[in-house]
Amino acid sequence: MKVGVNLLFMRYGFNRGTWTYVDGLLGRAAQSRDSDSEWLLFTNERNHTALGRFGLPRHCCRASGPSRVTRVAFEQAILPALANRRGCDVLFCPAYLAPVRSRIPVVVTVHDTQFLDVPETMPWASRLLYRAVVPRGARAASSVITISQFSRDQIARYLGIDSDRIHVTHLGASKKVAEDGQLKSKAVLRRLGVRDPYVLSVAAPARHKNTERLIEGFRVFKKANGSAHTLVLIGPREQRPYGSGAVKPEDDVVSFEFLSDELLDVLYRGASGFVLASYYEGFGLPVLEALTYDLPVACSWVASLPEVAGEAAVGFDPFDVNSIATALSRTLLDAATRDALARARARQVQKFSWAECYRKTHEVLRQAAAG
């Protein structure tokens, strides 16, 4: 089986959630070297070099202009024929958009239905594009992959696809760098301006990540408990607050737009706990990453997050700042709760792995290639 992988959308430093997904799968593909499988990565001028890290064959396409419309037109009109000419048995599209017509089978990953569930959280151009292309591509595909049971149910509901054609492949998680590659944590934290104790939150700069309510709930928690904790936010850039005014971090809140995996590793290792206040997630990978780092977790109890967190997190209502504050109190200060979370973490983390994600994905691709 020869698998063509559509990576024309990738931009290193952007698409961070999807990049993690692609990185986890292709890393396993490169390691497994299945005797009956070959992978061909369709890249562009912007990502061709970065994607060479996997050591898999690549084909650089002339589809890297600044226009997303141009790229999508290439994916629809040219890529399927190109994959067919290169001898691919199946075309794998790991990021929502797939060609509507293709001579070879297509498998597409639709991570969630954010563009339909909470459309106000997306830029209008992206919302229109996804509404126009995602449903048609998914219905035309041989199979659809998604990353949680929650997303599977939403895809079946909104796109009218038989649930038997939708396959759940939960994501995996791992620590950002190897143990022997850890930076000197205390020095790094001082350089970043982060002081102990602190609670960490990793979320993209998007409205549904609910940053303003998280900050408000955190300050209610601090006032009620006299806590010395700092809130460290990774990801905030252009906030779209639910109320008036912009988020204005003060001494008890430190925020970063982007950090390398090595620096993020240091912050995970040094945190007293982790919190995610998002009110919509197709999976919620930062929660799983925090559990992998053996951190006590508090997170919103909505969408896919109960599925990912299980009994290893304290849930809260993301629209209620008092609920956020109470969950933080239990997670960071209550010894009995922290002990219970610690016992549940190892069991929960074992349910998710990139090896299993790759195995299930490979099986779906094989079935599609076989017709």
Residue frames as qw, qx, qy, qz and C-alpha x, y, z in Angstrom:
[[0.000, 0.888, 0.460, 0.000, 0.00, 0.00, 0.00],
 [0.399, 0.150, 0.000, 0.905, 1.31, 3.43, -0.97],
 [0.154, -0.810, -0.510, 0.246, -0.17, 6.28, 1.07],
 [0.278, 0.479, 0.092, 0.828, -0.09, 9.86, -0.21],
 [0.325, -0.621, -0.518, 0.490, -0.35, 12.41, 2.61],
 [0.171, 0.783, 0.258, 0.540, -1.69, 15.89, 1.87],
 [0.524, -0.526, -0.281, 0.608, 0.44, 18.29, 3.93],
 [0.309, 0.512, 0.251, 0.761, -0.01, 21.39, 1.78],
 [0.335, -0.852, -0.262, -0.305, -1.76, 23.16, 4.67],
 [0.756, -0.470, -0.207, 0.406, 1.19, 22.84, 7.07],
 [0.228, 0.804, -0.218, 0.504, 3.15, 25.85, 8.27],
 [0.661, -0.148, -0.545, 0.495, 5.68, 25.15, 10.99],
 [0.130, -0.046, -0.356, 0.924, 4.88, 27.31, 14.03],
 [0.539, -0.006, -0.030, -0.842, 1.23, 27.48, 12.98],
 [0.820, -0.029, -0.435, -0.371, -1.43, 24.72, 12.93],
 [0.063, -0.521, 0.770, -0.362, 0.07, 23.63, 16.24],
 [0.723, -0.076, 0.544, -0.419, -2.62, 21.12, 17.20],
 [0.887, 0.430, 0.008, -0.172, -2.68, 19.58, 13.74],
 [0.372, 0.687, -0.608, 0.142, 1.11, 19.65, 13.57],
 [0.388, -0.396, 0.754, -0.352, 1.22, 17.59, 16.78],
 [0.857, 0.194, 0.359, -0.315, -1.22, 15.11, 15.22],
 [0.745, 0.621, -0.240, -0.030, 0.81, 14.84, 12.00],
 [0.082, 0.680, -0.687, 0.243, 4.06, 14.64, 13.95],
 [0.609, -0.258, 0.668, -0.343, 2.75, 11.79, 16.10],
 [0.889, 0.324, 0.253, -0.201, 1.50, 9.78, 13.12],
 [0.656, 0.692, -0.296, 0.064, 4.41, 10.32, 10.73],
 [0.160, -0.661, 0.693, -0.239, 6.91, 9.71, 13.51],
 [0.736, -0.096, 0.632, -0.221, 5.35, 6.28, 14.01],
 [0.828, 0.545, 0.067, -0.113, 5.17, 5.68, 10.26],
 [0.346, 0.775, -0.516, 0.110, 8.88, 6.41, 9.95],
 [0.341, -0.488, 0.758, -0.266, 9.68, 4.07, 12.85],
 [0.819, 0.066, 0.487, -0.295, 7.44, 1.19, 11.83],
 [0.160, 0.496, -0.706, -0.480, 8.61, 0.86, 8.23],
 [0.793, 0.163, 0.495, -0.316, 5.81, -1.61, 7.46],
 [0.400, -0.182, 0.758, 0.482, 7.08, -4.00, 4.82],
 [0.276, 0.488, 0.757, 0.336, 3.89, -3.55, 2.80],
 [0.016, 0.928, 0.347, -0.137, 3.45, 0.21, 3.25],
 [0.485, 0.121, 0.113, 0.859, 5.07, 3.25, 1.67],
 [0.051, -0.844, -0.385, 0.369, 4.36, 6.89, 2.52],
 [0.414, 0.340, 0.263, 0.802, 4.70, 9.87, 0.16],
 [0.144, -0.674, -0.388, 0.612, 4.37, 13.35, 1.67],
 [0.317, 0.676, 0.373, 0.551, 2.94, 16.06, -0.59],
 [0.405, -0.563, -0.219, 0.687, 4.60, 19.26, 0.65],
 [0.338, 0.901, 0.174, 0.209, 5.12, 22.84, -0.53],
 [0.495, 0.563, -0.270, 0.605, 7.97, 25.32, -0.55],
 [0.318, -0.711, 0.248, -0.576, 7.16, 26.56, 2.97],
 [0.760, -0.447, 0.368, -0.296, 7.20, 23.20, 4.74],
 [0.877, 0.357, -0.323, -0.009, 9.24, 20.90, 2.49],
 [0.351, 0.513, -0.641, 0.450, 12.45, 21.24, 4.50],
 [0.427, -0.381, 0.531, -0.625, 10.80, 20.96, 7.94],
 [0.911, 0.007, 0.141, -0.388, 8.96, 17.79, 6.93],
 [0.646, 0.489, -0.583, 0.062, 12.21, 16.17, 5.92],
 [0.267, -0.523, 0.674, -0.447, 12.78, 15.30, 9.58],
 [0.864, -0.051, 0.343, -0.365, 10.72, 12.12, 9.16],
 [0.224, -0.394, 0.827, 0.333, 12.96, 10.66, 6.48],
 [0.587, 0.423, 0.683, -0.099, 9.93, 9.77, 4.35],
 [0.361, 0.240, 0.537, 0.723, 9.76, 10.42, 0.57],
 [0.102, 0.670, 0.309, -0.667, 8.44, 13.89, -0.32],
 [0.377, 0.469, 0.531, 0.596, 7.02, 15.59, -3.39],
 [0.102, -0.431, -0.192, 0.876, 7.12, 19.40, -3.38],
 [0.273, 0.675, 0.648, 0.224, 4.03, 20.94, -5.00],
 [0.168, 0.161, 0.086, 0.969, 3.76, 24.46, -6.38],
 [0.353, -0.666, -0.553, -0.356, 0.89, 25.37, -4.11],
 [0.535, -0.375, -0.445, 0.613, 2.51, 27.52, -1.44],
 [0.089, 0.495, 0.139, 0.853, 1.24, 30.96, -2.33],
 [0.059, -0.047, 0.529, -0.845, -0.29, 33.21, 0.34],
 [0.594, -0.058, -0.139, -0.790, -3.84, 32.52, -0.85],
 [0.446, -0.053, 0.842, -0.299, -5.67, 29.74, 0.95],
 [0.730, 0.478, 0.193, -0.448, -8.16, 29.67, -1.93],
 [0.484, 0.634, -0.568, -0.203, -5.33, 28.84, -4.34],
 [0.081, -0.345, 0.917, -0.183, -4.13, 26.03, -2.11],
 [0.588, 0.184, 0.662, -0.427, -7.61, 24.54, -1.71],
 [0.690, 0.586, -0.108, -0.411, -8.16, 24.76, -5.49],
 [0.290, 0.543, -0.786, -0.066, -4.91, 22.80, -5.98],
 [0.308, -0.127, 0.884, -0.328, -6.08, 20.17, -3.47],
 [0.664, 0.374, 0.443, -0.471, -9.38, 19.81, -5.28],
 [0.682, 0.664, -0.074, -0.296, -8.31, 19.93, -8.92],
 [0.464, 0.678, -0.569, 0.028, -4.69, 18.75, -9.12],
 [0.286, -0.508, 0.759, -0.289, -3.62, 16.78, -6.05],
 [0.841, 0.031, 0.469, -0.269, -5.83, 13.70, -6.60],
 [0.817, 0.570, -0.090, -0.014, -4.53, 13.25, -10.15],
 [0.186, 0.748, -0.596, 0.224, -0.95, 13.87, -8.98],
 [0.543, -0.372, 0.689, -0.302, -1.29, 11.24, -6.23],
 [0.904, 0.272, 0.274, -0.183, -2.70, 8.80, -8.78],
 [0.633, 0.706, -0.307, 0.079, 0.21, 9.41, -11.19],
 [0.009, -0.655, 0.691, -0.305, 2.69, 8.86, -8.35],
 [0.545, 0.046, -0.836, -0.048, 1.19, 5.43, -7.75],
 [0.236, -0.166, 0.626, -0.725, -0.64, 6.13, -4.48],
 [0.238, -0.289, -0.915, -0.151, -3.32, 3.64, -3.48],
 [0.283, -0.785, -0.546, 0.071, -4.99, 6.03, -1.04],
 [0.198, 0.537, -0.098, 0.814, -4.80, 9.78, -0.33],
 [0.478, -0.548, -0.574, 0.377, -4.78, 10.74, 3.35],
 [0.043, 0.649, 0.053, 0.758, -5.88, 14.30, 4.22],
 [0.492, -0.278, -0.677, 0.472, -5.19, 14.87, 7.95],
 [0.099, -0.273, -0.297, 0.910, -6.71, 18.35, 8.31],
 [0.358, 0.515, 0.437, -0.645, -10.43, 18.66, 7.51],
 [0.496, 0.643, -0.146, -0.566, -10.24, 19.47, 3.78],
 [0.533, -0.070, 0.803, 0.256, -10.33, 16.71, 1.17],
 [0.175, 0.168, -0.562, -0.791, -10.96, 16.58, -2.58],
 [0.682, 0.200, 0.324, -0.625, -14.55, 15.93, -3.59],
 [0.897, 0.407, -0.053, -0.166, -13.53, 13.93, -6.68],
 [0.181, -0.657, 0.726, 0.095, -10.66, 11.49, -6.85],
 [0.764, 0.269, -0.526, -0.258, -9.78, 8.37, -8.85],
 [0.487, 0.094, -0.793, 0.354, -8.14, 6.87, -5.78],
 [0.517, -0.663, -0.542, 0.012, -9.77, 6.43, -2.35],
 [0.076, 0.587, -0.255, 0.764, -9.55, 9.34, 0.07],
 [0.569, -0.525, -0.575, 0.264, -9.44, 9.25, 3.87],
 [0.055, 0.656, -0.074, 0.749, -9.91, 12.57, 5.68],
 [0.393, -0.318, -0.652, 0.565, -9.47, 13.49, 9.34],
 [0.210, -0.701, -0.209, -0.649, -12.17, 15.88, 10.56],
 [0.304, 0.118, -0.679, 0.658, -10.91, 16.78, 14.02],
 [0.063, 0.437, 0.652, -0.617, -14.14, 18.47, 15.14],
 [0.149, 0.658, 0.589, 0.444, -17.11, 20.48, 13.93],
 [0.265, -0.458, -0.265, 0.806, -16.11, 23.77, 15.53],
 [0.007, 0.018, -0.375, -0.927, -17.13, 25.61, 12.35],
 [0.410, -0.412, -0.617, -0.531, -20.71, 24.45, 12.98],
 [0.535, -0.498, -0.624, 0.277, -20.85, 24.03, 16.77],
 [0.295, -0.783, -0.166, 0.522, -19.35, 27.41, 17.73],
 [0.596, 0.568, 0.288, 0.489, -18.93, 29.28, 14.41],
 [0.073, -0.984, -0.024, -0.159, -18.48, 32.62, 16.17],
 [0.651, -0.640, 0.300, 0.278, -15.07, 31.45, 17.42],
 [0.682, 0.075, 0.472, 0.554, -13.61, 31.28, 13.89],
 [0.002, 0.403, -0.247, -0.881, -12.69, 34.04, 11.41],
 [0.654, 0.471, 0.248, -0.538, -15.50, 34.52, 8.90],
 [0.489, 0.578, -0.550, -0.353, -13.36, 33.48, 5.91],
 [0.036, 0.248, -0.963, 0.099, -12.32, 30.20, 7.54],
 [0.471, 0.217, 0.677, -0.522, -15.90, 29.56, 8.61],
 [0.656, 0.540, -0.037, -0.526, -17.22, 30.00, 5.06],
 [0.367, 0.509, -0.754, -0.195, -14.47, 27.85, 3.57],
 [0.124, -0.127, 0.952, -0.250, -14.99, 25.00, 6.02],
 [0.566, 0.333, 0.511, -0.555, -18.76, 25.08, 5.60],
 [0.623, 0.584, -0.232, -0.467, -18.39, 24.92, 1.82],
 [0.479, 0.509, -0.709, -0.089, -15.69, 22.25, 1.55],
 [0.181, -0.307, 0.869, -0.344, -15.53, 20.05, 4.68],
 [0.708, 0.144, 0.510, -0.468, -19.01, 18.47, 4.44],
 [0.774, 0.534, -0.170, -0.293, -18.66, 17.65, 0.72],
 [0.336, 0.573, -0.743, 0.083, -15.15, 16.23, 1.08],
 [0.334, -0.237, 0.815, -0.409, -16.11, 14.14, 4.10],
 [0.781, 0.259, 0.345, -0.451, -19.21, 12.70, 2.40],
 [0.720, 0.589, -0.318, -0.183, -17.19, 11.83, -0.71],
 [0.009, -0.604, 0.784, -0.142, -14.35, 10.19, 1.25],
 [0.646, 0.002, -0.758, -0.096, -14.06, 6.44, 1.62],
 [0.612, -0.492, -0.550, 0.284, -13.68, 6.90, 5.39],
 [0.087, -0.834, 0.113, -0.533, -13.58, 9.71, 7.92],
 [0.627, -0.127, -0.560, 0.527, -11.22, 9.70, 10.89],
 [0.228, -0.820, 0.019, -0.525, -11.79, 11.80, 13.98],
 [0.352, 0.383, -0.656, 0.546, -10.08, 12.11, 17.34],
 [0.199, -0.045, 0.707, -0.678, -12.84, 11.65, 19.94],
 [0.053, 0.432, 0.899, 0.035, -16.19, 9.99, 20.39],
 [0.093, 0.694, 0.331, -0.633, -17.64, 13.46, 20.96],
 [0.139, 0.505, -0.416, -0.744, -16.45, 14.61, 17.52],
 [0.022, 0.073, 0.940, 0.331, -17.68, 11.37, 15.93],
 [0.106, 0.594, 0.755, -0.255, -21.19, 12.03, 17.23],
 [0.119, 0.721, 0.074, -0.679, -21.12, 15.65, 16.04],
 [0.037, 0.331, -0.680, -0.654, -19.85, 14.70, 12.56],
 [0.046, 0.291, 0.940, 0.170, -22.58, 12.10, 12.16],
 [0.076, 0.690, 0.580, -0.426, -25.16, 14.59, 13.36],
 [0.104, 0.752, -0.045, -0.650, -24.12, 17.64, 11.33],
 [0.100, 0.475, -0.653, -0.582, -22.67, 16.11, 8.16],
 [0.843, 0.206, 0.075, -0.491, -25.15, 13.29, 7.76],
 [0.427, 0.465, -0.773, -0.060, -22.47, 10.60, 7.56],
 [0.901, -0.250, -0.318, -0.155, -23.18, 7.05, 8.69],
 [0.460, -0.774, 0.410, -0.144, -21.34, 6.56, 11.97],
 [0.940, -0.053, 0.294, 0.162, -19.94, 3.25, 10.65],
 [0.663, 0.602, 0.033, 0.444, -17.79, 5.30, 8.24],
 [0.069, -0.867, 0.264, -0.416, -16.36, 7.45, 11.04],
 [0.852, -0.077, -0.415, 0.311, -13.41, 5.99, 12.93],
 [0.375, -0.908, 0.131, -0.135, -12.13, 7.31, 16.26],
 [0.791, 0.181, -0.307, 0.497, -8.35, 7.36, 16.68],
 [0.446, -0.884, -0.082, 0.109, -7.57, 9.00, 20.01],
 [0.349, 0.807, -0.371, 0.299, -4.39, 11.06, 20.08],
 [0.816, -0.223, -0.341, 0.410, -1.34, 10.22, 22.13],
 [0.119, -0.959, 0.153, -0.206, 0.91, 12.40, 24.23],
 [0.836, -0.037, -0.238, 0.494, 4.49, 12.42, 25.38],
 [0.386, -0.773, -0.037, 0.502, 6.80, 14.73, 27.26],
 [0.391, 0.903, -0.051, -0.170, 8.20, 17.50, 25.13],
 [0.377, 0.697, -0.603, 0.096, 11.86, 16.48, 25.39],
 [0.813, -0.047, -0.557, 0.164, 13.79, 13.52, 26.73],
 [0.652, -0.730, -0.153, 0.134, 14.70, 13.47, 30.41],
 [0.692, -0.270, 0.111, 0.660, 18.39, 13.98, 29.65],
 [0.320, 0.444, 0.299, 0.782, 17.53, 16.98, 27.48],
 [0.280, -0.857, -0.430, 0.041, 15.87, 18.94, 30.27],
 [0.251, 0.676, -0.162, 0.674, 17.10, 22.50, 30.65],
 [0.309, -0.088, -0.625, 0.711, 18.15, 23.82, 34.05],
 [0.144, -0.687, -0.677, -0.221, 14.66, 24.58, 35.24],
 [0.323, -0.756, -0.333, 0.462, 15.18, 27.16, 37.97],
 [0.275, -0.350, 0.265, 0.855, 17.41, 29.33, 35.81],
 [0.050, 0.298, 0.688, 0.660, 15.00, 29.11, 32.90],
 [0.204, -0.745, -0.635, -0.007, 12.00, 30.01, 35.05],
 [0.302, -0.668, -0.121, 0.669, 13.84, 33.05, 36.41],
 [0.199, -0.133, 0.466, 0.852, 14.72, 34.13, 32.89],
 [0.081, -0.460, -0.726, -0.504, 11.09, 33.79, 31.83],
 [0.210, -0.293, 0.207, -0.910, 9.90, 35.76, 34.86],
 [0.746, -0.318, -0.457, -0.366, 7.94, 32.83, 36.31],
 [0.100, -0.437, 0.694, -0.563, 7.94, 32.31, 40.06],
 [0.410, -0.207, -0.888, 0.031, 6.82, 29.35, 42.16],
 [0.437, 0.184, 0.878, 0.068, 4.18, 28.21, 42.81],
 [0.337, 0.330, -0.264, -0.842, 2.29, 28.49, 39.53],
 [0.649, 0.327, 0.668, -0.158, -0.54, 26.83, 37.63],
 [0.130, -0.252, 0.627, 0.726, -0.09, 26.36, 33.88],
 [0.613, 0.556, 0.461, -0.320, -2.58, 26.76, 31.03],
 [0.219, -0.231, 0.660, 0.681, -1.76, 26.00, 27.38],
 [0.443, 0.635, 0.611, -0.163, -4.32, 27.18, 24.82],
 [0.404, 0.328, 0.430, 0.738, -4.34, 28.71, 21.36],
 [0.026, 0.247, 0.150, -0.957, -5.23, 32.40, 20.96],
 [0.227, -0.309, -0.707, -0.594, -8.91, 31.86, 20.23],
 [0.432, -0.388, 0.058, -0.812, -12.18, 33.02, 21.73],
 [0.857, -0.272, -0.312, -0.306, -13.41, 29.58, 22.79],
 [0.618, 0.124, -0.601, 0.492, -10.28, 29.07, 24.92],
 [0.502, -0.756, -0.380, -0.180, -12.08, 31.36, 27.39],
 [0.567, 0.173, -0.382, 0.709, -8.96, 33.12, 28.73],
 [0.140, -0.488, 0.148, -0.849, -10.68, 36.09, 30.33],
 [0.784, -0.454, -0.126, -0.404, -13.02, 33.94, 32.42],
 [0.862, -0.048, -0.375, 0.337, -10.06, 31.78, 33.43],
 [0.325, 0.322, -0.325, 0.828, -8.16, 34.82, 34.70],
 [0.437, -0.487, 0.047, -0.755, -11.23, 36.08, 36.56],
 [0.901, -0.313, -0.246, -0.173, -11.84, 32.66, 38.12],
 [0.727, 0.123, -0.403, 0.543, -8.17, 32.40, 39.07],
 [0.073, 0.392, -0.293, 0.869, -8.32, 35.73, 40.89],
 [0.701, -0.451, -0.071, -0.548, -11.49, 34.68, 42.72],
 [0.915, -0.118, -0.348, 0.168, -9.57, 31.56, 43.81],
 [0.500, 0.262, -0.376, 0.735, -6.62, 33.64, 45.03],
 [0.247, -0.478, 0.153, -0.829, -8.78, 36.07, 46.96],
 [0.823, -0.376, -0.163, -0.394, -10.76, 33.29, 48.64],
 [0.948, -0.171, -0.186, 0.194, -7.69, 31.26, 49.66],
 [0.275, -0.903, 0.298, 0.143, -4.92, 33.82, 50.03],
 [0.918, 0.091, 0.254, 0.291, -2.92, 31.71, 47.60],
 [0.216, -0.727, 0.363, 0.542, 0.50, 32.78, 46.30],
 [0.665, 0.227, 0.633, 0.324, 0.04, 30.97, 42.97],
 [0.140, 0.514, -0.325, -0.781, 0.76, 32.63, 39.64],
 [0.768, 0.456, 0.427, -0.143, -1.18, 31.78, 36.48],
 [0.197, -0.448, 0.608, 0.625, 1.09, 31.10, 33.49],
 [0.695, 0.566, 0.306, -0.321, -0.68, 31.30, 30.13],
 [0.328, -0.263, 0.684, 0.597, 0.86, 29.87, 26.97],
 [0.296, 0.424, 0.769, 0.377, -0.79, 30.95, 23.74],
 [0.099, 0.852, 0.413, -0.307, -2.66, 34.23, 24.38],
 [0.380, 0.065, 0.323, 0.864, -2.14, 36.72, 21.57],
 [0.236, -0.188, -0.219, -0.928, -5.28, 38.45, 20.27],
 [0.062, 0.271, 0.872, -0.403, -7.92, 37.87, 22.91],
 [0.305, -0.354, -0.448, -0.762, -11.60, 38.25, 22.13],
 [0.037, 0.013, 0.764, -0.644, -13.02, 38.66, 25.63],
 [0.106, -0.527, -0.830, -0.149, -16.59, 37.79, 26.46],
 [0.156, -0.845, -0.387, 0.335, -16.99, 41.16, 28.18],
 [0.301, 0.937, -0.023, 0.176, -15.73, 44.65, 27.45],
 [0.225, -0.857, 0.464, -0.005, -12.05, 45.48, 27.56],
 [0.715, 0.420, -0.557, 0.051, -8.97, 43.39, 26.85],
 [0.879, -0.373, -0.212, 0.209, -7.20, 40.96, 29.13],
 [0.121, 0.852, -0.341, 0.379, -4.63, 42.91, 31.13],
 [0.845, -0.144, -0.431, 0.282, -2.23, 40.54, 32.89],
 [0.261, -0.879, 0.249, -0.312, -0.84, 41.81, 36.18],
 [0.081, -0.621, 0.752, -0.205, 1.71, 40.44, 38.65],
 [0.626, -0.114, 0.717, -0.284, -0.28, 37.25, 39.25],
 [0.818, 0.464, 0.333, -0.067, -0.59, 36.38, 35.53],
 [0.191, -0.566, 0.586, 0.548, 2.27, 35.75, 33.12],
 [0.790, 0.488, 0.318, -0.189, 1.56, 35.12, 29.45],
 [0.274, -0.419, 0.658, 0.563, 3.60, 33.97, 26.45],
 [0.648, 0.476, -0.158, -0.573, 2.60, 33.88, 22.79],
 [0.909, 0.310, -0.275, -0.044, 4.85, 31.00, 21.75],
 [0.422, -0.684, 0.594, -0.030, 7.49, 28.85, 23.42],
 [0.443, 0.402, -0.785, -0.161, 9.75, 26.12, 22.12],
 [0.860, -0.227, -0.427, -0.164, 9.07, 22.55, 23.18],
 [0.593, 0.086, -0.554, 0.578, 12.14, 22.70, 25.44],
 [0.075, -0.228, 0.327, -0.914, 10.86, 25.75, 27.34],
 [0.701, -0.261, -0.186, -0.637, 7.33, 24.37, 27.50],
 [0.784, -0.058, -0.601, 0.140, 8.81, 21.16, 28.93],
 [0.292, 0.126, -0.535, 0.782, 10.38, 23.16, 31.76],
 [0.381, -0.218, 0.121, -0.890, 7.08, 24.88, 32.53],
 [0.814, -0.187, -0.416, -0.359, 5.17, 21.60, 32.60],
 [0.692, 0.002, -0.624, 0.363, 7.73, 20.03, 34.93],
 [0.217, 0.096, -0.468, 0.851, 7.72, 22.92, 37.39],
 [0.414, -0.377, -0.207, -0.802, 3.96, 23.57, 37.60],
 [0.274, -0.075, 0.759, -0.585, 1.84, 22.84, 40.68],
 [0.497, 0.420, 0.724, -0.229, -1.12, 22.08, 38.47],
 [0.091, 0.046, 0.610, 0.786, -2.75, 22.60, 35.08],
 [0.343, 0.541, 0.544, -0.542, -6.01, 24.25, 34.04],
 [0.073, 0.112, 0.641, 0.756, -7.91, 24.48, 30.75],
 [0.260, 0.426, 0.501, -0.707, -11.03, 26.63, 30.64],
 [0.146, 0.089, -0.633, -0.755, -11.96, 26.14, 26.97],
 [0.596, 0.211, 0.474, -0.613, -15.66, 25.75, 26.28],
 [0.870, 0.427, 0.008, -0.246, -15.12, 23.75, 23.09],
 [0.175, -0.576, 0.773, 0.203, -12.55, 21.04, 22.29],
 [0.816, 0.269, -0.386, -0.336, -12.49, 18.29, 19.69],
 [0.816, 0.002, -0.523, 0.247, -9.97, 16.47, 21.90],
 [0.434, -0.873, 0.121, -0.189, -8.04, 18.70, 24.33],
 [0.827, 0.270, -0.355, 0.343, -4.46, 17.54, 23.86],
 [0.086, 0.607, -0.458, 0.644, -2.98, 19.94, 26.49],
 [0.738, -0.439, 0.232, -0.457, -5.02, 18.13, 29.16],
 [0.994, 0.035, -0.075, 0.065, -3.56, 14.77, 28.13],
 [0.546, 0.538, -0.366, 0.527, -0.07, 16.28, 28.00],
 [0.281, -0.630, 0.389, -0.611, -0.51, 17.65, 31.53],
 [0.918, -0.273, 0.146, -0.248, -1.59, 14.20, 32.76],
 [0.884, 0.305, -0.222, 0.276, 1.49, 12.72, 31.08],
 [0.265, 0.562, -0.425, 0.658, 3.60, 15.16, 33.12],
 [0.489, -0.332, -0.740, 0.322, 1.81, 13.84, 36.24],
 [0.027, -0.145, 0.188, -0.971, 0.14, 17.18, 36.99],
 [0.153, 0.505, 0.737, -0.421, -3.13, 17.65, 38.89],
 [0.047, 0.192, 0.528, 0.826, -5.62, 18.96, 36.31],
 [0.276, 0.552, 0.539, -0.573, -8.73, 21.12, 36.41],
 [0.055, -0.015, 0.611, 0.789, -10.64, 21.52, 33.16],
 [0.539, 0.105, -0.039, -0.835, -13.98, 22.42, 31.66],
 [0.403, 0.084, 0.903, -0.123, -16.46, 19.56, 31.79],
 [0.594, 0.610, 0.126, -0.509, -17.79, 20.04, 28.25],
 [0.607, 0.624, -0.408, -0.275, -17.39, 18.60, 24.72],
 [0.840, 0.232, -0.483, 0.083, -14.57, 16.00, 24.53],
 [0.040, 0.633, -0.584, 0.507, -12.81, 16.92, 27.78],
 [0.745, -0.337, 0.419, -0.394, -14.59, 14.44, 30.10],
 [0.961, 0.267, -0.058, -0.031, -13.65, 11.71, 27.58],
 [0.574, 0.576, -0.417, 0.405, -9.96, 12.67, 27.67],
 [0.109, -0.581, 0.529, -0.609, -9.64, 13.55, 31.35],
 [0.655, -0.221, -0.722, -0.035, -11.80, 10.82, 32.86],
 [0.640, -0.712, -0.285, 0.042, -11.43, 10.61, 36.64],
 [0.701, -0.095, -0.095, 0.700, -7.99, 12.23, 36.51],
 [0.137, 0.284, 0.052, 0.948, -9.25, 15.83, 36.54],
 [0.050, 0.519, 0.595, -0.612, -11.56, 18.13, 38.47],
 [0.192, 0.487, 0.603, 0.602, -14.25, 19.42, 36.14],
 [0.005, -0.488, -0.346, 0.801, -15.91, 22.83, 36.16],
 [0.379, 0.791, 0.480, 0.008, -18.43, 24.96, 34.26],
 [0.528, 0.079, 0.165, 0.829, -16.35, 27.18, 31.94],
 [0.021, -0.650, -0.321, -0.688, -19.00, 29.90, 31.95],
 [0.577, -0.781, -0.190, -0.149, -19.03, 30.23, 35.77],
 [0.293, 0.671, -0.493, 0.470, -15.98, 31.94, 37.31],
 [0.563, -0.516, 0.464, -0.449, -16.93, 30.65, 40.77],
 [0.990, 0.050, 0.104, -0.080, -16.95, 27.10, 39.43],
 [0.664, 0.572, -0.325, 0.355, -13.47, 27.68, 37.99],
 [0.107, -0.683, 0.490, -0.531, -12.28, 29.07, 41.32],
 [0.814, -0.335, 0.333, -0.337, -13.68, 26.11, 43.28],
 [0.963, 0.249, -0.054, 0.091, -12.05, 23.61, 40.93],
 [0.425, 0.656, -0.420, 0.461, -8.70, 25.38, 41.30],
 [0.435, -0.605, 0.456, -0.487, -9.01, 25.26, 45.07],
 [0.949, -0.128, 0.234, -0.169, -9.63, 21.52, 45.04],
 [0.863, 0.441, -0.126, 0.212, -6.91, 20.81, 42.47],
 [0.386, 0.645, -0.380, 0.539, -4.16, 22.95, 44.00],
 [0.180, -0.533, 0.491, -0.665, -4.91, 22.98, 47.75],
 [0.835, -0.254, 0.188, -0.450, -7.02, 19.96, 48.76],
 [0.149, -0.489, 0.859, 0.027, -4.74, 17.05, 49.70],
 [0.616, 0.149, 0.747, -0.202, -7.44, 14.37, 49.40],
 [0.655, 0.697, 0.120, -0.265, -8.39, 15.53, 45.91],
 [0.230, 0.767, -0.578, -0.155, -4.76, 15.65, 44.79],
 [0.363, -0.286, 0.885, -0.054, -4.22, 12.10, 46.06],
 [0.685, 0.388, 0.573, -0.228, -7.29, 10.83, 44.21],
 [0.531, 0.798, -0.145, -0.243, -6.18, 12.55, 41.00],
 [0.033, -0.648, 0.754, 0.103, -2.70, 11.04, 41.32],
 [0.535, -0.034, 0.839, -0.095, -4.16, 7.52, 41.56],
 [0.659, 0.586, 0.418, -0.216, -6.32, 8.08, 38.48],
 [0.221, 0.814, -0.344, -0.413, -3.68, 9.68, 36.25],
 [0.192, -0.382, 0.864, 0.266, -1.63, 6.58, 35.43],
 [0.474, 0.334, 0.813, -0.058, -4.76, 4.62, 34.47],
 [0.424, 0.808, 0.238, -0.332, -6.04, 7.43, 32.26],
 [0.079, 0.752, -0.505, -0.415, -2.76, 8.08, 30.45],
 [0.368, -0.170, 0.893, 0.194, -2.45, 4.40, 29.52],
 [0.562, 0.550, 0.588, -0.188, -5.60, 4.69, 27.41],
 [0.430, 0.892, -0.001, -0.143, -3.87, 6.99, 24.89],
 [0.584, -0.422, 0.483, 0.498, -0.78, 6.42, 22.76],
 [0.337, 0.650, -0.377, -0.567, 0.60, 7.44, 19.38],
 [0.082, -0.199, 0.953, 0.215, 1.32, 3.77, 18.67],
 [0.306, 0.428, 0.829, -0.191, -2.38, 2.93, 18.95],
 [0.330, 0.741, 0.093, -0.578, -3.37, 6.07, 17.02],
 [0.165, 0.532, -0.670, -0.491, -1.03, 5.01, 14.19],
 [0.191, 0.023, 0.979, 0.067, -2.23, 1.39, 14.24],
 [0.366, 0.583, 0.647, -0.329, -5.88, 2.37, 13.90],
 [0.291, 0.754, -0.150, -0.569, -5.13, 5.00, 11.25],
 [0.004, 0.400, -0.830, -0.388, -3.05, 2.53, 9.24],
 [0.281, 0.242, 0.927, -0.048, -5.91, 0.01, 9.35],
 [0.383, 0.721, 0.361, -0.451, -8.44, 2.57, 8.09],
 [0.204, 0.694, -0.456, -0.519, -6.08, 3.52, 5.24],
 [0.140, -0.180, 0.946, 0.229, -5.56, -0.15, 4.37],
 [0.370, 0.460, 0.780, -0.209, -9.29, -0.80, 4.24],
 [0.352, 0.787, 0.070, -0.502, -9.83, 2.24, 2.01],
 [0.077, 0.574, -0.678, -0.452, -7.01, 1.21, -0.33],
 [0.211, 0.020, 0.972, 0.098, -8.55, -2.25, -0.61],
 [0.291, -0.169, -0.519, -0.786, -11.82, -0.70, -1.76]]
